[in-house]
Structure formats: C-alpha cells, structure tokens
Amino acid sequence: MTTTAVTNIANLVTNDPSLGNGTPLGLIRDAAVVIDGDRVVWTGETSKAPATDNVLDAAGRAVIPGFVDSHSHLVFAGDRTEEFNARMSGQPYAAGGIRTTVAATRAASDDELSANVARYLAEALRQGTTTFETKSGYGLSVEDEARSLRIAARHTDEVTYLGAHVVPAEFADDPAGYVDLVTGPMLDACAPHARWIDVFCERGAFDGDQARAVLTAGRARGLHPRVHANQLTYGPGVQLAVELDAASADHCTHLTDADVDALGQGDTVATLLPGAEFSTRAAWPDARRLLDAGATVALSTDCNPGSSFTSSLPFCVALAVRDMGMTPDEALWAATAGGAAALRRTDVGRIAPGARADLVLLDAPSHVHLAYRPGVPLVAAVWRGGKRVDR
C-alpha cells in the first residue's frame, strides 16, 4: 500500500497518553503521523518519522482525531422552523413536536430520506466528523421504522432502533399497545438493520417500566441499549441505563447525586448534547460534576430537526467549554475518544498505531482554537479511513 506522512504538526492530539505528554490527550509537539492504507501505523516527532511514499507538510498547524458523533437523528423529512421561532419567542420545548416530523417522514419517499441523510452526514464530515451514529424514531410504524433503519444503514454502521421515541397519535389512547408493537412486530422488522436500541425515557414519552420492557426486548434480539435519559426532568433513565449496561445515557441534564455516582462507577458513558440546550434555552448539563465524579463524558450534536438542528461538533465543543464547565482539553476528548467510548469502539477517536486513519487538520496551531475561535471554520482538511475527503 501507499504510505503517507503528515509532518510538521505543531500539536498532534493522539488521545493515547502513552504516545505523548502523559495527559489524556497524549499531545505530541512538532509531530508527524504515518498512514498506510486505512490505518495509522506510526506517530511521533517529525525528526524521527520514517520514510514514506508521500509527505504532506502541516506547516505548523494542529491535527486531531476525527470527531465521533454518537447521537443523531438524521432520517427525517420536513422542517420545524416555525416551532423553533415560537420557542425562541418564549414557548417551552415539549416532546410532542416530534409528531410533526413523524407525519412528514412517513409522507417522504425513500430517495428523499436517503438524500437528507447524505446531505447532513456530508455537512458533518466537512466539519471533521468521521464517525457518526444515527437513529430511526420518526417513522413509528413497523414499515416506516424498518425503512428508516435500512436507509440509515446505507450511510453508517452505527444504526440505532428508536421505535420508542414517542407514542404516535394512532396509539394515543393505548400506549401499552404501542409498547407491545415496539417490542414485538416492529422489533422483528427492525433488529436485522440495527446495532443499538434506544428509548426516550422521559415525561411525555416512556416511563421507567416501559423503557425497561423496550430495552430488555431489544437486548434479547442482540441490540445493545442506549437511553435518552433525564433531559427534561429528573427520572429513572440514568439508573436504568447503568443497570442494563447501556453504552450511553444521553442528555443527563437533570441528575441526582445517586445518578452521578452511578455514572461515575459504571461503564455507561454520559453523553451530553449541548446543541439541545442551546436550541431550547434549557438548563445546561453540569459536565464538571460528572467529570469530577469519574464519569466518562462524550459530546455529540443530537442533530435533529426539532431541538438541536446542528451537525457541528466544533460548535458543541465551544458550548461545552463556555457553558458546561469543561476545559478545552476535556471537551475535545469528549467529542472524539468520548464518542468512541459511547459507541464501544477502540478503532476511532484516537490517532495511534492500529487505529483507523481518521484525521482532522485544523487551520490553527492548537485544538484550543476550537473553543477560542467559536463559529470560525477551522477545519482545513479531513482524512477518513486514510482517504482525504474532497471538501
């Protein structure tokens, strides 16, 4: 295979403390990275770099791992501009707005839905996101949930079945019947197309008992749990996620001390979604509290048409530093290695021998500029699987 070295990197973030300065970012200064095929095969100081077929001079700029977005909702149609405008004019966010997108999604063709997913994933890739999870949840019928997952699977391996997003209008008087559908015929149709199962355990969506039934049924079919937990109120979602060894509890806005302790002691990642708080003017999650308790924290976009219509993880990094108590180092780690942990992946979210060659070259000397210069398009180049992306 052809080897390529990226040299003269001012600051290389490896997310491997053994390779760099001993911090979680594993920072190497005056660094180089060697790519062979789709893998990283060497990192170190530029002066020690081995000979390669090709050399790219980073010219004193920073290189970071590709962002890992472990929570998005990209299979949808329609627009909720009016809802956002009303909310910004003083109306609070409620989960019921999801049903607006359900109607539009059901009415859309497969080609329209696939084009939407491709559009937003390309948008995210241009901003440095090289690994992305996405969910169903805007179909809420057997046929529409299954086709949503089939469409998602054309674009990413990280596909999540979210039939338990909200109870659709046709089951408004029979939520138990809808849970039976989600855990029965809908699960049968959807399980072959997904890796994960998720549930919105929240006021206005599904209570703790219903969420448990959904997650345990999915786990019996080989789908690993994730949970929308504790976004709008205090509730059982976080405790249920930890109990069932969910890969992540997502949102984590309203936490008791017991919730924080559980996340600090278990393997479930606390995935924070600052785009949702930004877009709903809700209280910010307290990342500092989670980090100080020893929890693993991830940052993701929650990209969806209602409550967080952003595909930009750099934007989320800046929000986390400004409003959630994270340092620039912690926020970058959470948006890369943290996201990988939330997907239980070891091949992404880091730049180390054996990892997939997902690199982002910043038009800045340091990753700190992601928070220091918010809103500025700092991504100069992206490699995904060793291939430079045409931006």
DOLO-113437 format. One line per 8 residues: number of its first residue (from 0); their letters; for each residue x, y negated, z of C-alpha. Coordinates in nm, 4 decimals, m for minus. Layout:
BEGIN
NUM = a = X,Y,Z; ...
% end
This chain:
BEGIN
0 = mtttavtn = 0.0000,0.0000,0.0000; 0.0976,m0.3635,m0.0398; 0.2230,m0.5304,0.2764; 0.1691,m0.8960,0.3594; 0.3274,m1.1085,0.6301; 0.1707,m1.4254,0.7633; 0.4652,m1.6188,0.9055; 0.5433,m1.9451,1.0853
8 = ianlvtnd = 0.2335,m1.9246,1.3025; 0.2573,m2.1871,1.5750; 0.0348,m1.9902,1.8132; m0.0847,m1.6364,1.7489; m0.3695,m1.5070,1.9667; m0.3435,m1.1278,1.9843; m0.5785,m1.0561,2.2779; m0.3189,m0.7992,2.3831
16 = pslgngtp = m0.1239,m0.9134,2.6920; 0.1481,m0.6550,2.6264; 0.2361,m0.8226,2.2974; 0.2526,m1.1825,2.4114; 0.2862,m1.4027,2.7156; 0.1086,m1.1728,2.9604; m0.2200,m1.3659,2.9609; m0.5429,m1.2110,2.8308
24 = lglirdaa = m0.4890,m1.3926,2.5001; m0.1479,m1.2314,2.4523; m0.0227,m1.5530,2.2960; 0.2914,m1.5397,2.0766; 0.4578,m1.8632,1.9640; 0.6481,m1.9040,1.6364; 0.4853,m1.5789,1.5352; 0.4186,m1.3525,1.2390
32 = vvidgdrv = 0.1660,m1.0807,1.1567; 0.2191,m0.7987,0.9083; m0.0791,m0.6412,0.7315; m0.0686,m0.3083,0.5496; m0.3927,m0.2273,0.3719; m0.6792,m0.2983,0.6099; m0.4711,m0.2757,0.9298; m0.2325,m0.4829,1.1344
40 = vwtgetsk = 0.0986,m0.2978,1.1580; 0.3259,m0.5485,1.3328; 0.3166,m0.8689,1.5359; 0.5996,m1.0679,1.6894; 0.8254,m1.3657,1.6400; 0.8740,m1.4821,1.2811; 1.2522,m1.4453,1.3121; 1.2071,m1.0723,1.3759
48 = apatdnvl = 0.9472,m0.9990,1.1079; 1.0213,m0.7020,0.8789; 1.0455,m0.7411,0.5031; 0.7122,m0.7257,0.3180; 0.5815,m0.7363,m0.0364; 0.4131,m1.0727,0.0121; 0.4616,m1.3643,0.2500; 0.2159,m1.6409,0.3398
56 = daagravi = 0.3502,m1.9393,0.5319; 0.1060,m2.0554,0.8017; 0.3005,m2.3819,0.8188; 0.2758,m2.4246,1.1929; m0.0928,m2.3513,1.2262; m0.2692,m2.1121,1.4656; m0.4033,m1.7652,1.3890; m0.6764,m1.5993,1.5943
64 = pgfvdshs = m0.8677,m1.2715,1.5659; m1.1836,m1.2792,1.3580; m1.4855,m1.3697,1.5683; m1.7139,m1.0845,1.6752; m2.0808,m1.1865,1.6836; m2.2547,m0.9149,1.8837; m2.6057,m1.0649,1.8876; m2.8008,m1.1995,1.5894
72 = hlvfagdr = m3.1460,m1.1701,1.4306; m3.0904,m1.2140,1.0581; m3.3641,m1.0032,0.8948; m3.6371,m1.2639,0.8705; m3.8250,m1.4941,0.6380; m3.9888,m1.8296,0.6853; m3.8963,m2.1498,0.8607; m3.9732,m2.2862,1.2078
80 = teefnarm = m3.8623,m2.6455,1.1630; m4.1935,m2.7781,1.2948; m4.1607,m2.5684,1.6117; m3.8084,m2.6986,1.6707; m3.9173,m3.0557,1.6105; m4.2059,m3.0183,1.8545; m3.9809,m2.8608,2.1169; m3.7296,m3.1426,2.0858
88 = sgqpyaag = m4.0232,m3.3755,2.1410; m4.0976,m3.2230,2.4791; m4.2773,m2.8918,2.4342; m4.1093,m2.5960,2.6154; m3.9901,m2.2812,2.4375; m4.2018,m1.9668,2.4746; m4.1546,m1.6218,2.3239; m4.4810,m1.6489,2.1270
96 = girttvaa = m4.3101,m1.8340,1.8421; m4.1638,m1.5009,1.7319; m4.5040,m1.4048,1.5893; m4.4785,m1.6877,1.3350; m4.1653,m1.5289,1.1911; m4.3258,m1.1832,1.2021; m4.6004,m1.2985,0.9655; m4.3516,m1.4488,0.7199
104 = traasdde = m4.1213,m1.1474,0.7365; m4.3992,m0.8997,0.6696; m4.5007,m1.1019,0.3637; m4.1475,m1.1204,0.2188; m4.0023,m0.8770,m0.0340; m3.7026,m0.6560,0.0360; m3.4946,m0.8640,m0.2027; m3.5874,m1.1861,m0.0261
112 = lsanvary = m3.4981,m1.0442,0.3144; m3.1692,m0.8981,0.1907; m3.0749,m1.2282,0.0280; m3.1384,m1.4082,0.3574; m2.9151,m1.1667,0.5492; m2.6393,m1.2012,0.2887; m2.6667,m1.5805,0.2996; m2.6293,m1.6104,0.6754
120 = laealrqg = m2.3552,m1.3493,0.7003; m2.1589,m1.5312,0.4288; m2.2122,m1.8550,0.6189; m2.0789,m1.6916,0.9359; m1.7842,m1.5356,0.7530; m1.6752,m1.8757,0.6223; m1.6635,m1.9871,0.9856; m1.4442,m1.6946,1.0884
128 = tttfetks = m1.6928,m1.4256,1.1940; m1.5664,m1.0933,1.0610; m1.7795,m0.8508,1.2656; m2.1496,m0.9013,1.3152; m2.4390,m0.7196,1.4774; m2.7946,m0.7843,1.3646; m3.1371,m0.6637,1.4710; m3.4822,m0.5863,1.3472
136 = gyglsved = m3.7685,m0.7298,1.5524; m3.9589,m0.9449,1.3039; m4.1495,m0.6559,1.1453; m4.3195,m0.4971,1.4486; m4.4872,m0.2265,1.2414; m4.3470,0.1143,1.1557; m4.2958,0.0257,0.7900; m4.1587,m0.3253,0.8452
144 = earslria = m3.9209,m0.2327,1.1261; m3.7787,0.0583,0.9255; m3.7276,m0.1542,0.6148; m3.5680,m0.4310,0.8228; m3.3127,m0.1831,0.9516; m3.2481,m0.0376,0.6073; m3.1819,m0.3882,0.4799; m2.9560,m0.4747,0.7747
152 = arhtdevt = m2.7567,m0.1551,0.7228; m2.6638,m0.2694,0.3709; m2.4681,m0.5545,0.5263; m2.3233,m0.4274,0.8579; m2.2627,m0.1093,1.0559; m2.3763,m0.2796,1.3772; m2.7527,m0.2444,1.3414; m2.9988,m0.2669,1.6325
160 = ylgahvvp = m3.3582,m0.1461,1.6501; m3.5645,m0.4149,1.8256; m3.9196,m0.2973,1.7781; m3.9747,m0.4121,2.1372; m3.9256,m0.7815,2.0612; m4.2801,m0.8926,2.1431; m4.6209,m0.7239,2.1256; m4.7701,m0.8058,1.7830
168 = aefaddpa = m5.1114,m0.9660,1.7510; m5.2850,m0.6442,1.6486; m5.1857,m0.4870,1.9819; m5.2574,m0.7910,2.1980; m5.5233,m0.6004,2.3916; m5.3265,m0.2754,2.4036; m4.9612,m0.3382,2.4971; m4.9300,0.0180,2.6300
176 = gyvdlvtg = m5.0354,0.1447,2.2891; m4.7650,m0.0657,2.1274; m4.5003,0.0754,2.3612; m4.6191,0.4221,2.2597; m4.5732,0.3213,1.8948; m4.2248,0.1791,1.9583; m4.1128,0.4916,2.1431; m4.2877,0.7335,1.9045
184 = pmldacap = m4.3537,0.6941,1.5298; m4.1631,0.3667,1.4983; m3.8573,0.5123,1.6704; m3.8759,0.8194,1.4463; m3.8706,0.5968,1.1377; m3.6022,0.3595,1.2671; m3.3481,0.5750,1.4521; m3.1727,0.7024,1.1358
192 = harwidvf = m3.0851,0.3457,1.0351; m2.9567,0.2025,1.3643; m2.6746,0.2403,1.6153; m2.8388,0.0462,1.9005; m3.1772,m0.0044,2.0651; m3.2762,m0.3326,2.2286; m3.5743,m0.4695,2.4222; m3.6826,m0.8211,2.5195
200 = cergafdg = m3.7341,m0.7652,2.8919; m3.8979,m1.0947,2.9764; m4.2135,m1.2753,3.0734; m4.4400,m1.2750,2.7688; m4.2628,m0.9763,2.6174; m4.1959,m0.6456,2.8040; m4.1792,m0.5775,3.1769; m3.9263,m0.3563,3.3506
208 = dqaravlt = m4.1245,m0.0330,3.3245; m4.1990,m0.0887,2.9574; m3.8355,m0.1770,2.8875; m3.7168,0.1368,3.0652; m3.9501,0.3523,2.8565; m3.8233,0.1950,2.5336; m3.4547,0.2252,2.6191; m3.4703,0.5804,2.7524
216 = agrarglh = m3.6630,0.6961,2.4444; m3.4028,0.5357,2.2193; m3.1167,0.6836,2.4147; m3.2715,1.0299,2.3749; m3.2560,0.9749,1.9989; m2.8886,0.8786,2.0097; m2.9271,0.4979,2.0130; m2.7259,0.3128,2.2748
224 = prvhanql = m2.9074,0.0485,2.4834; m2.8735,m0.3280,2.4749; m3.1069,m0.5640,2.6636; m3.2382,m0.9174,2.6191; m3.2179,m0.9923,2.9903; m3.3032,m1.2796,3.2236; m3.3305,m1.5519,2.9605; m3.6428,m1.7384,3.0672
232 = tygpgvql = m3.6843,m1.6251,3.4282; m3.5354,m1.4040,3.6952; m3.6313,m1.0443,3.6232; m3.5284,m0.6782,3.6134; m3.3434,m0.6882,3.2800; m2.9848,m0.7134,3.4060; m3.0266,m0.4438,3.6695; m3.1907,m0.2149,3.4148
240 = aveldaas = m2.9091,m0.2763,3.1665; m2.6414,m0.1847,3.4205; m2.8354,0.1199,3.5434; m2.8751,0.2567,3.1903; m2.5136,0.1766,3.0921; m2.6274,m0.0692,2.8275; m2.3421,m0.2063,2.6218; m2.4607,m0.5582,2.6966
248 = adhcthlt = m2.7111,m0.7664,2.8861; m2.7749,m1.0683,2.6658; m2.8670,m1.4240,2.7711; m2.8113,m1.3823,3.1504; m2.9352,m1.7339,3.2198; m3.1208,m1.6664,3.5468; m2.9168,m1.4368,3.7723; m2.9382,m1.3418,4.1375
256 = dadvdalg = m2.6271,m1.2639,4.3365; m2.7159,m0.8958,4.3001; m2.7294,m0.9337,3.9212; m2.3889,m1.0998,3.9141; m2.2408,m0.8325,4.1399; m2.3825,m0.5560,3.9201; m2.2310,m0.7077,3.6075; m1.9006,m0.7571,3.7875
264 = qgdtvatl = m1.8794,m0.3924,3.8868; m2.0128,m0.2149,3.5778; m1.9200,m0.1746,3.2119; m2.2160,m0.3725,3.0790; m2.0969,m0.6922,2.9116; m2.2716,m1.0198,2.9939; m2.3302,m1.1726,2.6507; m2.4003,m1.5447,2.6700
272 = lpgaefst = m2.5797,m1.7243,2.3882; m2.5285,m2.0993,2.4277; m2.6953,m2.1784,2.0969; m3.0261,m2.0797,2.2557; m2.9822,m2.3192,2.5466; m2.8719,m2.5943,2.3096; m3.1754,m2.5433,2.0857; m3.4304,m2.5119,2.3671
280 = raawpdar = m3.2856,m2.7602,2.6173; m3.2891,m2.4813,2.8751; m3.0559,m2.4396,3.1729; m2.7054,m2.3264,3.0772; m2.5825,m1.9826,3.1872; m2.3139,m2.0065,3.4557; m2.0212,m1.8350,3.2892; m1.7856,m1.9398,3.5672
288 = rlldagat = m1.9908,m1.7481,3.8220; m1.9789,m1.4325,3.6095; m1.6080,m1.4573,3.5336; m1.5200,m1.5156,3.8988; m1.7165,m1.2008,3.9855; m1.5083,m0.9952,3.7432; m1.7735,m0.9532,3.4747; m1.6757,m0.9101,3.1110
296 = valstdcn = m1.8281,m1.2006,2.9199; m1.8989,m1.2262,2.5477; m2.0155,m1.5249,2.3451; m2.2478,m1.4826,2.0492; m2.4695,m1.7004,1.8338; m2.8148,m1.5407,1.8764; m2.8680,m1.6665,1.5222; m3.2439,m1.6623,1.4629
304 = pgssftss = m3.4973,m1.8979,1.3065; m3.6662,m1.9983,1.6298; m3.4480,m2.0541,1.9326; m3.0877,m2.0632,1.8005; m3.0555,m2.1289,1.4296; m2.6766,m2.1411,1.4163; m2.4285,m1.8956,1.2680; m2.1272,m2.0820,1.4078
312 = lpfcvala = m1.9255,m1.9140,1.6796; m1.6811,m2.2088,1.6855; m1.9794,m2.4251,1.7848; m2.0700,m2.1764,2.0590; m1.7107,m2.1797,2.1856; m1.7268,m2.5580,2.2178; m2.0607,m2.5413,2.4023; m1.9284,m2.2770,2.6414
320 = vrdmgmtp = m1.6285,m2.4933,2.7310; m1.8285,m2.8124,2.7637; m2.1386,m2.6853,2.9431; m2.0863,m2.3334,3.0826; m1.7701,m2.3632,3.2879; m1.5344,m2.1696,3.0591; m1.1783,m2.2655,2.9740; m1.0817,m2.2770,2.6044
328 = dealwaat = m0.8854,m1.9538,2.6515; m1.1799,m1.7756,2.8152; m1.4249,m1.8925,2.5513; m1.2079,m1.7757,2.2626; m1.1506,m1.4375,2.4286; m1.5265,m1.4026,2.4853; m1.6027,m1.4789,2.1191; m1.3514,m1.2218,1.9951
336 = aggaaalr = m1.2477,m0.9462,2.2379; m1.5610,m1.0001,2.4480; m1.7841,m0.9474,2.1474; m1.5881,m0.6337,2.0603; m1.6442,m0.5040,2.4142; m2.0163,m0.5741,2.3784; m2.0122,m0.3512,2.0691; m1.7830,m0.0989,2.2388
344 = rtdvgria = m1.5250,m0.1473,1.9659; m1.1471,m0.1388,2.0088; m1.0542,m0.1899,1.6433; m1.1746,m0.5512,1.6198; m1.1442,m0.8647,1.8311; m0.7654,m0.8410,1.8576; m0.4538,m0.8698,1.6415; m0.2369,m0.5729,1.7315
352 = pgaradlv = m0.0899,m0.2701,1.5539; m0.3717,m0.0351,1.4565; m0.6454,m0.2981,1.4714; m0.8460,m0.3905,1.1640; m0.6774,m0.6823,0.9912; m0.9373,m0.9487,1.0704; m0.7551,m1.2821,1.0989; m0.8567,m1.6462,1.1008
360 = lldapshv = m0.6090,m1.9196,1.0118; m0.7029,m2.2473,1.1773; m0.6198,m2.5861,1.0359; m0.4801,m2.6741,1.3786; m0.1731,m2.5812,1.5852; m0.3740,m2.4190,1.8645; m0.7018,m2.2361,1.9284; m0.7805,m2.5054,2.1869
368 = hlayrpgv = m0.8805,m2.7304,1.8963; m1.1987,m2.5234,1.8576; m1.3302,m2.6982,2.1701; m1.1114,m3.0081,2.1435; m1.2495,m3.0966,1.7978; m1.6103,m2.9695,1.8078; m1.8020,m2.9696,1.4831; m1.4905,m3.0030,1.2685
376 = plvaavwr = m1.4473,m2.7267,1.0047; m1.1138,m2.5930,1.1264; m1.1204,m2.2513,0.9568; m0.8634,m2.2686,0.6777; m0.8562,m1.9009,0.5732; m1.0142,m1.5699,0.6726; m0.8985,m1.2113,0.6233; m1.1464,m0.9281,0.6780
384 = ggkrvdr = m1.0128,m0.5762,0.6627; m0.6874,m0.7119,0.5221; m0.8555,m0.8888,0.2307; m0.8514,m1.2649,0.2108; m1.2064,m1.3940,0.1859; m1.2951,m1.6197,m0.1048; m1.4375,m1.9213,0.0731
% end
